[in-house]
Amino acid sequence: MARDEAVIGCTGVLLIGTRGEAGPGEVQVRVRGGSETFLAWSAEPLATGTEVLVIASRGTRQVDVLAWSDPLDALNG
């Protein structure tokens, strides 16, 4: 199982909400100059459309995510 270190620290948006420990959702992540989709796992359920931060790679196109709000957006808005 090869981990994808390049995706850690990237942000994305959930295309399919996560169900916490009950199962993954799907996230579209901005990485490598484009966008890629991964299965997304989170400790607690997150709704479709939630902006997330990738905190770990599980390999095989699976990542762990947290809900994320970019602090720079607050400065610009």
C-alpha positions as CSV (number, residue, x, y, z in Angstrom):
1,M,0.0,0.0,0.0
2,A,1.8,3.1,-1.3
3,R,0.9,6.3,0.5
4,D,0.4,9.4,-1.6
5,E,2.4,12.0,0.4
6,A,1.7,14.8,-2.2
7,V,-2.0,15.0,-1.2
8,I,-1.4,15.6,2.5
9,G,-2.0,19.3,3.4
10,C,-4.1,19.8,0.3
11,T,-7.7,21.1,0.4
12,G,-10.8,19.8,-1.3
13,V,-14.6,19.6,-1.3
14,L,-16.7,16.5,-0.4
15,L,-18.6,15.2,-3.4
16,I,-20.2,12.6,-1.2
17,G,-20.5,13.2,2.6
18,T,-18.6,11.0,5.0
19,R,-20.3,8.8,7.6
20,G,-17.6,9.0,10.3
21,E,-16.5,5.5,11.4
22,A,-19.4,4.0,9.4
23,G,-17.9,4.6,6.1
24,P,-16.1,6.9,3.6
25,G,-17.3,9.6,1.3
26,E,-15.7,11.0,-1.8
27,V,-13.5,14.2,-2.0
28,Q,-12.2,16.1,-4.9
29,V,-8.8,17.4,-4.0
30,R,-6.7,20.2,-5.7
31,V,-3.3,18.5,-6.2
32,R,-0.5,18.3,-8.7
33,G,-1.9,21.2,-10.8
34,G,-5.3,19.7,-11.2
35,S,-8.1,17.9,-9.3
36,E,-8.3,14.2,-8.3
37,T,-10.9,12.2,-6.4
38,F,-10.2,10.0,-3.4
39,L,-12.3,8.0,-0.9
40,A,-12.5,10.3,2.2
41,W,-12.6,9.1,5.8
42,S,-13.3,11.3,8.8
43,A,-13.7,10.8,12.5
44,E,-17.2,12.3,12.5
45,P,-19.7,12.6,9.6
46,L,-19.3,15.5,7.2
47,A,-21.9,16.7,4.8
48,T,-21.6,16.9,1.0
49,G,-20.1,20.2,0.0
50,T,-17.9,20.6,3.1
51,E,-14.5,22.0,2.4
52,V,-11.9,19.7,3.9
53,L,-8.1,19.4,4.6
54,V,-6.3,16.2,3.9
55,I,-4.4,15.1,7.0
56,A,-3.2,11.6,6.0
57,S,-3.0,9.2,3.1
58,R,-4.2,5.6,3.6
59,G,-2.8,4.6,0.2
60,T,-4.9,3.2,-2.7
61,R,-6.5,6.6,-3.3
62,Q,-7.9,6.9,0.2
63,V,-7.4,9.9,2.6
64,D,-8.3,11.1,6.1
65,V,-9.9,14.6,6.2
66,L,-11.0,17.3,8.6
67,A,-13.5,20.0,8.0
68,W,-11.5,23.1,7.0
69,S,-12.2,26.8,6.7
70,D,-9.3,28.7,5.1
71,P,-8.3,31.5,7.5
72,L,-7.2,33.7,4.6
73,D,-10.8,33.7,3.3
74,A,-11.9,35.6,6.4
75,L,-9.3,38.3,5.6
76,N,-10.5,38.7,2.1
77,G,-14.2,38.7,2.8
